[in-house]
Each structure stands twice: as structure tokens, then as C-alpha cells.
Amino acid sequence: MHVVDGQTLSADETARIDAYWRAANYLSVGQIYLMGNPLLREPLAPEQVKPRLLGHWGTTPGLNLLYAHLSRIIAARGQDLIYVTGPGHGGPGLVANAWLEGTYSETYPRISADVMGMGRLFTQFSFPGGIPSHVAPETPGSIHEGGELGYSLSHAYGAALDNPDLVVACVIGDGEAETGPLAASWHSNKFLDPVGDGAVLPILHLNGYKIANPTVLARIGDDELTALLTGYGHKPYFVQGDDPATVHQLLAATMDVVFDEIAAIQYAARFDGVTGRPRWPMIVLRTPKGWTGPKEVDGLPVEGTWRAHQVPLSAARDDAGHLALLEEWMRSYRPEELFDRNGAPAAAVVDWLPRGDLRMSANPHTNGGRSPHELELPDFRGYGVKAGETAEATRVLGGWLRDVMTANDAHSNFRVVGPDETESNRLGAVLEVTDKAWQAGIDPVDQHLGPHGRVMEILSEHTCQGWLEGYLLTGRHGLFSCYEAFVHIVDSMVNQHAKWLRTIRHLDWRKPVPSLNYLLTSHVWRQDHNGASHQDPGFIDHVMNKKAEVVRVYLPPDANTLLSVADHCLRSRNYVNVIVAGKQPAPTWLDMDDAALHCARGLGIWDWAGNDAGDPDVVLAAAGDVPTLEVLAATDLLRRHLPDLKVRVVNVVDLMRLQPVVEHPHGLPDAEFDAIFTTDRPVIFAYHGYPWLIHRLTYRRAGHPNLHVRGFKEEGTTTTPFDMLVLNDMDRFHLVMDVIDRVPGLARRAAVLRQRMVDKRAEHRTYVRSTGEDLPEVREWIWPTV
Amino acid sequence: MHVVDGQTLSADETARIDAYWRAANYLSVGQIYLMGNPLLREPLAPEQVKPRLLGHWGTTPGLNLLYAHLSRIIAARGQDLIYVTGPGHGGPGLVANAWLEGTYSETYPRISADVMGMGRLFTQFSFPGGIPSHVAPETPGSIHEGGELGYSLSHAYGAALDNPDLVVACVIGDGEAETGPLAASWHSNKFLDPVGDGAVLPILHLNGYKIANPTVLARIGDDELTALLTGYGHKPYFVQGDDPATVHQLLAATMDVVFDEIAAIQYAARFDGVTGRPRWPMIVLRTPKGWTGPKEVDGLPVEGTWRAHQVPLSAARDDAGHLALLEEWMRSYRPEELFDRNGAPAAAVVDWLPRGDLRMSANPHTNGGRSPHELELPDFRGYGVKAGETAEATRVLGGWLRDVMTANDAHSNFRVVGPDETESNRLGAVLEVTDKAWQAGIDPVDQHLGPHGRVMEILSEHTCQGWLEGYLLTGRHGLFSCYEAFVHIVDSMVNQHAKWLRTIRHLDWRKPVPSLNYLLTSHVWRQDHNGASHQDPGFIDHVMNKKAEVVRVYLPPDANTLLSVADHCLRSRNYVNVIVAGKQPAPTWLDMDDAALHCARGLGIWDWAGNDAGDPDVVLAAAGDVPTLEVLAATDLLRRHLPDLKVRVVNVVDLMRLQPVVEHPHGLPDAEFDAIFTTDRPVIFAYHGYPWLIHRLTYRRAGHPNLHVRGFKEEGTTTTPFDMLVLNDMDRFHLVMDVIDRVPGLARRAAVLRQRMVDKRAEHRTYVRSTGEDLPEVREWIWPTV
């Protein structure tokens, strides 16, 4: 436990920091309560108090205090610094600071730097048509939404990567610190390169309480807490107190020491050749929850307790006592000293602040990046495989990603993240040109580990996701490769990121951010060896609930289409792109030019596979690599055994094409959909995931009553690849049976073939259980060159 | 860092522990590789090796070592102990131990304790029709599925709660330790009561590697690791080595010390009145990954590296060199000493093991509990509210839950968990009879905290879920109350739990486990104050992808129906029950008897609200409390303004009733569905969540083309409750417009009313943006007593 004692600040400096802090606190309280009389130039009247009091005071004074002291550091050192606040409930604080810095009025001119603007600032907060009560995309200077807790520190690390001049100050609430994602992300310091990356300054804010309970870390004692933070690899500095003057001095002295240490670590690594993992400093700030607010309300203690969490005076509009307390509280900040006659911040309060884009609320890292570069993408067509050849799709992609890595080396703006699966997912080629980032110990036996690596692997999907989000939100590019089943671990994180993307589309001052790209592999149909725990294709369903304007789902059927889709996704901005692709050896169906065209269309008829001559008896459709293979194998069976049957083969890469055009921008117009799928012929659709998703996407199409979908129905565990298909009735034999059952008149004519399919399935079951392998004819089937 | 040195074991004891360990390792390797020649009584031939080698060796020898040493402790002390293994990849190890203990053959008589059984044991592993490669429900003695990592420690704590005589030994893999859920769960020790609960012994197994990378905790050095574990509140004992004889002595000596310490802590708390949080001991075991396996394969080091993770000799069937190495490896365990002439374990290998239900593989805690009690449920009818009265549904439920807590006090078998939201979710009445569990510091200002509390609150949904799963899987009962939006944090955990439930239905020896009950409140329609980050009703969609046989979703429209549904859920077993209910003041629609009947039916026509006399012009249906209110308000408008229009009101509590009977056991037969919803009249359906779910459930119903669903379409942020409805077009005015637009012939007749609805919506928008409140007529609307 380190404590820095010192009288760093002159009386004058203390006074101006304190004035700034009071101003920020005043403006925060005003936002929570007032819809009139913002400067309290007249006595406060009930009707000037909002009818619904919605907001969170508890964490706000602490966030404001840190804002003031970080501004001092920035102004003194010209430090490039952004501020990530885990306790997102502190929305009014961050907005108040942005207004004091002038950024808010620059961003939203209606909220001007005068009494009129201040009035609007107050009224809009947590008000219909106004702004959210949490830190949000609407808040200038933010990359981190408040609300769902746990992602601040991984976001901070993501922002710091490849920004060597940047310090990311990250306030971690002691409530948030109890979450799993936050607890895991402390170890991010084993991945941060003191040479090529910036620094993260974690500030654990112990205000002691959550909504209704004390926090764990505030109640384990300083010794145990010191041990914990030391164990996380940090050198913790403690600042505690409830007297503002004392805390100002302690915090300023500590900040000076901590920023000196950060600079010294970076200098040593960059210029003195010091290697090995540094013990980065961090701050533990222990101040009362709701500090400077009402000490007691209705006879119960409030300041320093959980009762300060939201709105300490809940009846300020209706209860004269509460109203008087509110006015007394707000006047305790002495607004008459803080704002000039126009209502603008008084010069003495703000003239010492950092200027221009060094203001935390205006730092360009938080809005598209300080010096963003488009990703250079080598022409993916050069990496393709010949049609007919067998390839591992993700391994082919890996070759291209390796060269993407190289092409962007000069700008250091591309990263691949994943939970220990880059090689398992067969993207290992990237390790030919970079390492896996690693600052912890390296043994001689280790491979591809290095302090400057651009591949980030930790066995925490949460941390991978948080790193990548922070990296993207500061204007860089990346790819998250993950086992399909386990990506559900970040369901909730992708929800929140999608909300961010949805919101910034409507904020003209927010720059688009590179898309969040998922490569889901080791997917449900090829987890026969790992069994049920590894089988779940539901992430697609999950993201499909997000706003259509931000979500894209691609199911490339082979290596070449995967390349084309990946190129498209890495070029895009403001989307969540989900790509599902296999890593096992599989046929390549389309030459590269055809693949690119097919992906551009999103779906299409594969004339070369069908024999319908424009008028099919049945449509066999597929979305996904394994379903495509089965549909083609079924088509082969049908064409050999029922040569008169006219089969059309349709392949879907872009799942959104199935929706009506009113539902999704990629939606296919009804006329085109009807032309491809017909309106009156049976459609047997083999789909990668849960079958009802296809019904959901198509239920308004004319031909929907004829649609029969096969997909994953939660059957299967440890078995063989083909057995997975049989268990879920999506195997080629069952697809043939489906066709026979659904094409009018075929049942009698094809009765023998149907029985043969039933027998084949039985034969398979017997064979697989005795040998542990799939039938040779299944394993060895190839598309016949007709 | 504590190290216990000592020669605890006699030569004889060492020999028998080592022999047991060798036997378990031999059987583990046999499972991974062999399908013949199990005892190696003849030279190993290629065709005796499985064609597909699927399994994980790396973690297995460590798990087996611990099993042996824990068995020694159990045998010596009669200790009730279960074994939770985080590195679930060690499936073959746990199966091997269960077979050596005899449990496997008792459970699966085909897998007998002889050479025939051993052969079957080997062949079935990771084989079609056999058993999964991970620890799974099929594994006797397990409550923790391997596969998705991170939940072992919270499961262990859940199992230990209210089992004062039990020790749960929990092996945490160093890979798993990187995950968020695991990292958070270390702090569970602040919630474990040394008086009323059992103990958890965490054993951090540092074998150093994941799939392709070293692990973080293995590379931060012993000092930093000691600090970390001390910071987590533990007293860590280190055992490290790669010489079996040495490690046997160190581990045995350490185990003795550690179990003595656990006993001393419990004695002090139970009999000496010692209070305060104990520093529970734990073990750090550092042994090589794949210990005793091949040291080198194809010139590359394997033992002690990531290459030992899965199958170290990948070509044993096809490569003579690999085959020879495999045979050498297996013979190195000296099977001829370990098994008798029949292939049964030799007496000396197993005669010292614990017997009966003290065997870890047979411990009844892992299969329904050692002394399970049905939950006593006071008659919920006594807690109801009169129809017409306003009530906060969850607060009413809280009163009943309080008495459930009291009624089961004697058996200590009911817990409520939640992330700091029990009071926010208005279930605070339970705190009248119990505390919130808390072993950390307590300040005078704190309320309802206590060491013996039965309400468990930590700001980690993962930890809450893990605790509850562990508690349920050992035969006890509970409820998880959570904000609706944030329950997505545990999407992945509920996936895995649902798979467990799905599997045990097909294992006749597994006893049913009490259902996992979610109460989702603070739901999407009442998060207007917290905004977008808190708005997401998609958890219902998520669980709907699980097997129909394990999932139930209930949307009680008021307090009385909530009571009835909660009673039903707490009585049930083997389900995941999701209840969505509001916490805000809302009308009570049904008297208790009607409520109970309505819930028993799952859905029904509300005759009292409609005027259709058996032949409606339109059906207005609702699922969810807020949708029900809006549908009734719309009905009121329609009946007042269009008295000739015959409106039927349908309310849905049990969402599964909407599905066809072939899809779900609760599905309504088509004839009943058609009778209620009609086949040819427009149905306007107001639904709590994403509207397409209703389409998915009903697309096969005859009347589906007439169905028009309103629900949440991702609109809204910080605003008012009614504005949320307007933004999503589910408000009463829009529902009236929907009726007018869809009932044939009504468009012209009701044109004026329709325009009035449009104007009302506009009036609302203006009013809410100027006042911050909803229109009085909306806020004050009550169902007219017609």
C-alpha cells in the first residue's frame, strides 16, 4: 500500500481546482433536479423541480473530482488522455464537465454556454426527448456506455493499444469491480506493450456501496486489497479522505507520482531497452458516496451510504423540507462564484483547463481516432482456391489475414483477438508475421509469443470483446475469432455495442467506427468430437434481435466465398458482422470470380448444380457450409435416381437477403425472391442454425407455406460429423426423403428410393456405432462433374 | 506462500496411492486410444486403436492425482466430500476413477469391473453412441459439465451452502482461471458461512498451458500469484514438482494441513463463537501438463507443454512409431500390477478407498442431495390482492417468498440470489426473516447484512447463477431475481444448464433437480428512466432455442397471477422457468381464484373485458403485464367509441401454449387454439418482447395470416413509460388504429376515431416533451366497471 503525502498544490491551485469541482457538482445536481431557475437567482420553487427525478448522484462527485485533477495533469504536461468511466451512472458528471470545457456547446449549439443553455442542459437530462441518464454515445468524449457494468477496463486497454502517446484513465466502480468481465480484465496488463502501446491508469473508486449493499472490495481491508491489486500486477497508490482540501492535495501529489512513473516505464522500455513486464501504477480512491450531498434526509444518513446512489431528495417537488434541503445543497457550491452574469463558467473556474483537442471531452481518440487510417486490404482474389479443390476455409483466410497484417504494419491499426483459438481456428498464418502479445514470462519451449505481438489471446471472451470494442471505438480495425458455441458468453456485450452503433447513426457529429467482425468457426456441425457443450448456433438468433441497420450475418459456403465476405466486412463501418465458417477440409464450390459475384448478390441459384431449366419441381436451398454440402449431395442423389425431377439449387450467403426489403436494407424485393424460390413449389431449406430463424425471416413471403426448413434441433453430442446431421435430420438422405414427401405425385413414383434412404440412415447408424467412423461413401462423396 | 514439507506417507501408503494413480492414468489413456486389447495382454495392433482420436490428456493426470489424494483424506477422516473439476476436458480421468471405485459398473452394469467392461469403457469414450469426452451428466459424481469454462468455483460454493458437513474440493484449471466468471467467483468466500455452510477447497492447478498458449497465472511468478490469492482472501499452500514420489509426499502433507485448518475454522465458528471472515486455505498445484505422458513426439517436447493438451500421439493408428510410443506409454503404468486376471482392479490398488456413498463418484450430494426435502410452500392464495386494486406485483410476491423462507427454515434448503437487486426488485420482505449473506466487514449504517443470511447478493450475474446452479444440482431450491436486460449476461450459462437438464432426462439413475427459476423484473417497458442500456427483452428468445422439454416462459399480467405462477415454478423440477413481471404499481385484473384458474389454463378469453358473445370481429390478445394494460385500455376505447364492434380479449400467461402440441408439451391443440383466436378474424397481439417470437410460435396455426403482433422493436431510451409504448407502436391508441386498419369495413366507419388516435399520439408527444410526464388521462386510466 503506497500513500503519497505532499503539498503539491499552491493555495491558488487548490482554490481553482476546488471551484471547478464545485461547478461540476453544481451542474450535476442541477441536471438531476431542475427544469427552471438554473442559477438559483431566485428562491427555488417546486415547479422548477422536475416531476420525475431520475438520475444517479452517488458516483458523480468522485468522477467530477477525478476529472478536475486529470485536467490539471493534462494542462501541465500536454498529456494526451481520455477518460473511461466504469460507473456509467455518473452521466450528469461527464455532461457537466463537457459543458464546462465548452465541448458540449460546440457539439450541441442549443446547449449554449450561458444561462439559457444551462437551463436546457438541466432540463434535457433524463427527460423525454433529451439525453440518457448514463454516460452514452451522446456524451462528448465517451467511448463507454454506462448501464451494464464490467467493461470499462477492457475498453480502456483496447483504446490504449497502438496509441503510444495516450494515457487512458479508467475509473472502476467498486460495484462494477465485482463483475466477472471486470475481474478478468485486470490481467490485461500482461498484454500491454510499453513500447508500442499507450498506458492505462486504473483508478479503483471505493465509494463503498452499490444500490443497496456495501461493495466487497470496500470491506476486505486495505491489506487484502493491496495484496489483490499487487497480485493483479499493479503498484497501488491509495488516496482516501472526506475533507476536500486534504483530498485535493493527496490526489494531486499522487497523480504527479503516478504520471511520472508511467512516463518512466515508457522511457525505460522505449529508449533504455528495458524489457520485462512493468508493474504499472494505479490509484485507489476512497471517498464517500454522494460526497458533498445531503448528509441526512428524513433522519437517515445519506452521504457516505447506499442511500446516495440515485436521487437523495426524492420528494423535492412535493415536500417543502426536501425542497429547502435541495436549495441549501446547491447553494453550498456557491454558484454565484462559479458562473458569470451570463451564466457562462467564470473565467477563474475554467481558464486553467486544457484547450482544444486535449480536453477529455474533445479528445479525437473518442470519436474516430486521432489519426485514423483506412485498412489496406490486399486483393483477396489472389488467395483463392480452385473450384473442386478441398480446402480448410479458415486456413485460406489466415493467409490473407497474414498479408492484411503486413499491409497495415506501418499504421499499427489492425489486431486479431480470440480466446486461445487463433491456431485451433486455423488462422495461424498470421503468426508468420507477428506474435501473440505477451508480457508475462516466456519459456524456451514457447512459440510465437512476444511483447510486440498483434494477435491478442486470453481465455476470456469478455476481455477479447472488450479489447476489440475499445480498439474499434478509437478508430482502428480488427477481427474476433471464436468458437461458435462460446460466443454466447458475450451476448450481453454485443447487445450494448449494437446499441452504441444504433445511436451514433443518429448523431451527425459522431464518426462511423469500423465494424465489429466475428469469425465464428469450430461451429455446431463440427463439434462432434467435443459434444453437446460445444454445440450451439444460437448467436445468429441473438444478434438478429438487434436493429436491422446494424447487423449482418454471412454464411459463406466455401473458402473463396469466405475470403470475399471477410474483405467486405473489414471494409465496412458501423456494423456488427457475424461470419460463420468451417475450419475442416471441405470442397470449394465456386471459382474466385463466381464466389465474389455470389457474395455480392448475397444469394443465388446455382445453375451448375441444378437441372430445373427455369421451372423447378422443387427448390433445394442451403445456408452454411455443411448444409451446402448436404444439399449438393442430396441433389446428386436426386439427379441420379430421379433424372426427370427438376431440381433447383439455391445458396444463401447473406442471411439478411431473405427478409422483406421493408425489414432490412439487404432484403430482397418480393419479385426477386419469388423468382428464385418460386411461390408454389416446395422449398427444402437446409440451414446452419435453428430452423425457425428461416421461418421468421420469410414468413411474409408468398412461398412461405411451401417452405420446409431443416437445421439444428438440439440433437447430438459426441459422435461423428455425419451422425450429427443424421441426428438432426439434415443429412442428404433425409433431404431426399423430404423432397419425395413434398413434391406432389412423387411419393408413389419414388417409394423405392425413399425406402433406400431410410435404409441408408439405418445402415449409417449401425456402421458408425461399430466403427466410430462415417460410411466411406459419405466421407468420400464428391460433386460429380456432370 | 506456504509450503508444507513432510514425510506424511509411509512407503506402503505412497505405493498404494501411486498404484491407484497409475491405474487411473492407464484407464484414461485407454479411453482416449483403444477399442481393443484393453489390458495389453498382447502386443498393441493398429486396428485396436480408434480411427478418430478424440479426447484430452493434458489435464487428466493432475485430476487423477488429486482424486487419489482426496480419497485418502476421505478414507482417513470419513469426510463427506465432492469433487468439482473445472478442467472439464479431464473427462476420461473422472470416468476412470468412477470405474475404479466400482460406481461406474453399479451405474452402468454393461461396463462391468472386468476385462469385458474395461474394453467397453475404453470403446465408448468419445465414440458415437458412447459418452462425451468431457465430464458430463453421464459421469457419476459430477455436478459440473466440462466444456465451457469458468463456472467451477461458483458451482462449488453453491453446493457447499447449507451443507455444513460437506467439503467441496474444486479444481480450477489455470486456463479457466482467466475467464471472467471464474475470476469473479473467488470472492464467494465473503458469502460462505463457516457455521451453517460447508467448506470449499479451491485447488488451482497450474499445468501451465491452454490449447496453444501458456496461462497467465503460471507466468506471473509465485510472489505475485501469492499476493493475488491472498487478496482473494485465501491462505494459499503451494505444491509443486515433477517427481511423483516427491509430489505424493508434499501433496499428502499439504492436504492434511489444509483439512485440519478447515476443521479448525469450522470448530472455532461453531463451538468457540469465533466470528469474522476466516482466511480459508487453498492449494496451488504446479505439475506438468500431460504428466507421465510422452516426453517427446516427432522430435518436439510434449509433456509439460501445450502439445499435451489433447491427444499427444495423433497418428497412433497409422504411424508405427506413434503406435510403439503409445504402447510404451501405457505399459509404463505396469497394468499387470494394477488389474487382476479378470481385469478387475487389483485389491491392493483399491482396497484402501472410501466405501459406499463416501466415494466421490457415488456421493449423493451430486445426485439430488444427501437429504433432500421438498419445498414447503404456504398457500399462495392467502397473499393475493383484490381485483381492481393497484399492487406492485413483485412486492406482493415478496410477502409470499418471506413466508416460503420461514416455512423451510428448518431444512435450510431455499435461497434467493440476485445482483444487488432484491430490494430494487421489491422483494425486500424476505429481509424481514433473514439477512443478506455477508462475511466481510459490517458498518453500523448497514442494514440486513449478516453472516447467516439466506439472500445472496453480489454484483455478478455469473456468480449468482453459478451459486444457484450448484445449489439446485445438489437438491435444494431457489430463485434468481434479475433485471431483464442484464440477464443476457448469463445466456451462455443457462445454455449449459439447459443441456444438463436435457441430458439427465434420459439418464434413469439421475434424480430430477429443482428447476432453475428466473424472476425477470425491472423489465423493458419500465426502464424508461435508465434508457437503452437497460432495455432488452431478448432473454425469452434466447431460452426458446433450448429443447422444449426443459423450457417454460410465463408472463403473468398482475400480482395474483404472478403468485400462482411462482408457486407452480417453485414446485417443479428439471425446468428452466422464466417469469417476467413488473415491479411498478399496476392494476390487479383477476381475483385469486380466477388468477389460479387462468394460470392453470395458461391462456384464455377474458369474457369480462370483451363483448364478442362468441363471435368476435377482432381479437385483442396480450402477453405481459404492460401489454395487457394497453390491450384493455384499447378495448375500453373501442367499446366506448365503436360499441357495435365485437371485441374478444385474450390473455396469455404461458407462452408455450401458443405452440403446436407437437412442438411443446404445453402446446394448445389446434382446435382449441382456433376456437380462442379464430381462424379468420384479425388478431392484434400485444407482446412483451420482440414481436417475431409470436410469429415463430404460431406460424403453423390456421389463423396465422390474420395475426398482427406489436412488441418491442428496439425503440426508446430515457423517456416515460407511456412514451416507450408510443415509440414502439404498442400504445392503446395505436392498437385501436391497428384494429380499425384490419377489421374489414371499419376503415371508413371509424375514420374519425382513427384520426383522433393519431392526434392523441401527437398530443402525447408534445405533452411529454414539455412536462416530462405522461398525459394524465393515460396515467389515470382505470378499467371501467361496465
Chai-1 contact restraints between the chains, C-beta under 6 A:
chainA,res_idxA,chainB,res_idxB,connection_type,confidence,min_distance_angstrom,max_distance_angstrom,comment,restraint_id
A,K50,B,G772,contact,1.0,0.0,6.0,A-B,restraint_1
A,P51,B,G772,contact,1.0,0.0,6.0,A-B,restraint_2
A,P51,B,E773,contact,1.0,0.0,6.0,A-B,restraint_3
A,R52,B,G772,contact,1.0,0.0,6.0,A-B,restraint_4
A,L54,B,H529,contact,1.0,0.0,6.0,A-B,restraint_5
A,S126,B,T718,contact,1.0,0.0,6.0,A-B,restraint_6
A,F127,B,G772,contact,1.0,0.0,6.0,A-B,restraint_7
A,P128,B,T719,contact,1.0,0.0,6.0,A-B,restraint_8
A,P128,B,T720,contact,1.0,0.0,6.0,A-B,restraint_9
A,P128,B,D723,contact,1.0,0.0,6.0,A-B,restraint_10
A,P128,B,V768,contact,1.0,0.0,6.0,A-B,restraint_11
A,P128,B,R769,contact,1.0,0.0,6.0,A-B,restraint_12
A,G129,B,R769,contact,1.0,0.0,6.0,A-B,restraint_13
A,P132,B,G531,contact,1.0,0.0,6.0,A-B,restraint_14
A,P132,B,T717,contact,1.0,0.0,6.0,A-B,restraint_15
A,P132,B,T718,contact,1.0,0.0,6.0,A-B,restraint_16
A,S133,B,T718,contact,1.0,0.0,6.0,A-B,restraint_17
A,E145,B,S533,contact,1.0,0.0,6.0,A-B,restraint_18
A,G147,B,S533,contact,1.0,0.0,6.0,A-B,restraint_19
A,G147,B,H534,contact,1.0,0.0,6.0,A-B,restraint_20
A,E148,B,F486,contact,1.0,0.0,6.0,A-B,restraint_21
A,E148,B,S533,contact,1.0,0.0,6.0,A-B,restraint_22
A,G175,B,L459,contact,1.0,0.0,6.0,A-B,restraint_23
A,E178,B,I458,contact,1.0,0.0,6.0,A-B,restraint_24
A,E178,B,L459,contact,1.0,0.0,6.0,A-B,restraint_25
A,E178,B,S460,contact,1.0,0.0,6.0,A-B,restraint_26
A,T179,B,S460,contact,1.0,0.0,6.0,A-B,restraint_27
A,G180,B,G180,contact,1.0,0.0,6.0,A-B,restraint_28
A,G180,B,P181,contact,1.0,0.0,6.0,A-B,restraint_29
A,G180,B,A184,contact,1.0,0.0,6.0,A-B,restraint_30
A,G180,B,S460,contact,1.0,0.0,6.0,A-B,restraint_31
A,G180,B,H462,contact,1.0,0.0,6.0,A-B,restraint_32
A,P181,B,G180,contact,1.0,0.0,6.0,A-B,restraint_33
A,A183,B,A183,contact,1.0,0.0,6.0,A-B,restraint_34
A,A183,B,A184,contact,1.0,0.0,6.0,A-B,restraint_35
A,A184,B,G180,contact,1.0,0.0,6.0,A-B,restraint_36
A,A184,B,A183,contact,1.0,0.0,6.0,A-B,restraint_37
A,H187,B,V216,contact,1.0,0.0,6.0,A-B,restraint_38
A,K190,B,V216,contact,1.0,0.0,6.0,A-B,restraint_39
A,K210,B,D420,contact,1.0,0.0,6.0,A-B,restraint_40
A,K210,B,L459,contact,1.0,0.0,6.0,A-B,restraint_41
A,I211,B,D420,contact,1.0,0.0,6.0,A-B,restraint_42
A,I211,B,S424,contact,1.0,0.0,6.0,A-B,restraint_43
A,A212,B,E423,contact,1.0,0.0,6.0,A-B,restraint_44
A,N213,B,D420,contact,1.0,0.0,6.0,A-B,restraint_45
A,N213,B,E457,contact,1.0,0.0,6.0,A-B,restraint_46
A,V216,B,H187,contact,1.0,0.0,6.0,A-B,restraint_47
A,V216,B,K190,contact,1.0,0.0,6.0,A-B,restraint_48
A,R219,B,A440,contact,1.0,0.0,6.0,A-B,restraint_49
A,R219,B,G441,contact,1.0,0.0,6.0,A-B,restraint_50
A,I220,B,A440,contact,1.0,0.0,6.0,A-B,restraint_51
A,E224,B,G231,contact,1.0,0.0,6.0,A-B,restraint_52
A,A227,B,A227,contact,1.0,0.0,6.0,A-B,restraint_53
A,A227,B,T230,contact,1.0,0.0,6.0,A-B,restraint_54
A,A227,B,G231,contact,1.0,0.0,6.0,A-B,restraint_55
A,L228,B,G231,contact,1.0,0.0,6.0,A-B,restraint_56
A,T230,B,A227,contact,1.0,0.0,6.0,A-B,restraint_57
A,G231,B,E224,contact,1.0,0.0,6.0,A-B,restraint_58
A,G231,B,A227,contact,1.0,0.0,6.0,A-B,restraint_59
A,G231,B,L228,contact,1.0,0.0,6.0,A-B,restraint_60
A,G231,B,G231,contact,1.0,0.0,6.0,A-B,restraint_61
A,P301,B,V445,contact,1.0,0.0,6.0,A-B,restraint_62
A,T305,B,V445,contact,1.0,0.0,6.0,A-B,restraint_63
A,D420,B,K210,contact,1.0,0.0,6.0,A-B,restraint_64
A,D420,B,I211,contact,1.0,0.0,6.0,A-B,restraint_65
A,D420,B,N213,contact,1.0,0.0,6.0,A-B,restraint_66
A,E423,B,A212,contact,1.0,0.0,6.0,A-B,restraint_67
A,S424,B,I211,contact,1.0,0.0,6.0,A-B,restraint_68
A,A440,B,R219,contact,1.0,0.0,6.0,A-B,restraint_69
A,A440,B,I220,contact,1.0,0.0,6.0,A-B,restraint_70
A,G441,B,R219,contact,1.0,0.0,6.0,A-B,restraint_71
A,V445,B,P301,contact,1.0,0.0,6.0,A-B,restraint_72
A,V445,B,T305,contact,1.0,0.0,6.0,A-B,restraint_73
A,E457,B,N213,contact,1.0,0.0,6.0,A-B,restraint_74
A,I458,B,E178,contact,1.0,0.0,6.0,A-B,restraint_75
A,L459,B,G175,contact,1.0,0.0,6.0,A-B,restraint_76
A,L459,B,E178,contact,1.0,0.0,6.0,A-B,restraint_77
A,L459,B,K210,contact,1.0,0.0,6.0,A-B,restraint_78
A,S460,B,E178,contact,1.0,0.0,6.0,A-B,restraint_79
A,S460,B,T179,contact,1.0,0.0,6.0,A-B,restraint_80
A,S460,B,G180,contact,1.0,0.0,6.0,A-B,restraint_81
A,H462,B,G180,contact,1.0,0.0,6.0,A-B,restraint_82
A,F486,B,E148,contact,1.0,0.0,6.0,A-B,restraint_83
A,H488,B,D491,contact,1.0,0.0,6.0,A-B,restraint_84
A,H488,B,S492,contact,1.0,0.0,6.0,A-B,restraint_85
A,H488,B,N495,contact,1.0,0.0,6.0,A-B,restraint_86
A,I489,B,S492,contact,1.0,0.0,6.0,A-B,restraint_87
A,D491,B,H488,contact,1.0,0.0,6.0,A-B,restraint_88
A,D491,B,D491,contact,1.0,0.0,6.0,A-B,restraint_89
A,S492,B,H488,contact,1.0,0.0,6.0,A-B,restraint_90
A,S492,B,I489,contact,1.0,0.0,6.0,A-B,restraint_91
A,N495,B,H488,contact,1.0,0.0,6.0,A-B,restraint_92
A,N495,B,D536,contact,1.0,0.0,6.0,A-B,restraint_93
A,K499,B,A532,contact,1.0,0.0,6.0,A-B,restraint_94
A,H529,B,L54,contact,1.0,0.0,6.0,A-B,restraint_95
A,G531,B,P132,contact,1.0,0.0,6.0,A-B,restraint_96
A,A532,B,K499,contact,1.0,0.0,6.0,A-B,restraint_97
A,S533,B,E145,contact,1.0,0.0,6.0,A-B,restraint_98
A,S533,B,G147,contact,1.0,0.0,6.0,A-B,restraint_99
A,S533,B,E148,contact,1.0,0.0,6.0,A-B,restraint_100
A,H534,B,G147,contact,1.0,0.0,6.0,A-B,restraint_101
A,D536,B,N495,contact,1.0,0.0,6.0,A-B,restraint_102
A,G538,B,N545,contact,1.0,0.0,6.0,A-B,restraint_103
A,N545,B,G538,contact,1.0,0.0,6.0,A-B,restraint_104
A,N545,B,Y690,contact,1.0,0.0,6.0,A-B,restraint_105
A,K547,B,E714,contact,1.0,0.0,6.0,A-B,restraint_106
A,Y690,B,N545,contact,1.0,0.0,6.0,A-B,restraint_107
A,W692,B,R696,contact,1.0,0.0,6.0,A-B,restraint_108
A,H695,B,Y699,contact,1.0,0.0,6.0,A-B,restraint_109
A,R696,B,W692,contact,1.0,0.0,6.0,A-B,restraint_110
A,R696,B,R696,contact,1.0,0.0,6.0,A-B,restraint_111
A,Y699,B,H695,contact,1.0,0.0,6.0,A-B,restraint_112
A,Y699,B,Y699,contact,1.0,0.0,6.0,A-B,restraint_113
A,E714,B,K547,contact,1.0,0.0,6.0,A-B,restraint_114
A,T717,B,P132,contact,1.0,0.0,6.0,A-B,restraint_115
A,T718,B,S126,contact,1.0,0.0,6.0,A-B,restraint_116
A,T718,B,P132,contact,1.0,0.0,6.0,A-B,restraint_117
A,T718,B,S133,contact,1.0,0.0,6.0,A-B,restraint_118
A,T719,B,P128,contact,1.0,0.0,6.0,A-B,restraint_119
A,T720,B,P128,contact,1.0,0.0,6.0,A-B,restraint_120
A,D723,B,P128,contact,1.0,0.0,6.0,A-B,restraint_121
A,V768,B,P128,contact,1.0,0.0,6.0,A-B,restraint_122
A,R769,B,P128,contact,1.0,0.0,6.0,A-B,restraint_123
A,R769,B,G129,contact,1.0,0.0,6.0,A-B,restraint_124
A,G772,B,K50,contact,1.0,0.0,6.0,A-B,restraint_125
A,G772,B,P51,contact,1.0,0.0,6.0,A-B,restraint_126
A,G772,B,R52,contact,1.0,0.0,6.0,A-B,restraint_127
A,G772,B,F127,contact,1.0,0.0,6.0,A-B,restraint_128
A,E773,B,P51,contact,1.0,0.0,6.0,A-B,restraint_129
